[in-house]
């Protein structure tokens, strides 16, 4: 049988897990302004892809290029920062 201390720890862990699940970030739970911004960002990426060009367009593509060039701090950079660091704009 579990001790009182073990039972309390288990109860605490369950509560933490439940709070984490409630806080889980999904687009449906985000504020309207954030959803709008994400939509605009997605539209901009789609527009860049439609216009074509030989240079990488998405953050993932830029990240892969940064990885090939062994650019430090690349995992914390956003698309624009990666593009600047790689000299794409």
Buried (B, 14 or more C-beta within 10 A) or exposed (E): EEEEEEEEEEEEEEEEEEEEEEEEEEEEEEEEEEEEEEEEEEEEBEEBEEEEEEEBBEBEEBBBBBEEEEBEEBEEBEBEBBBEBBEBE
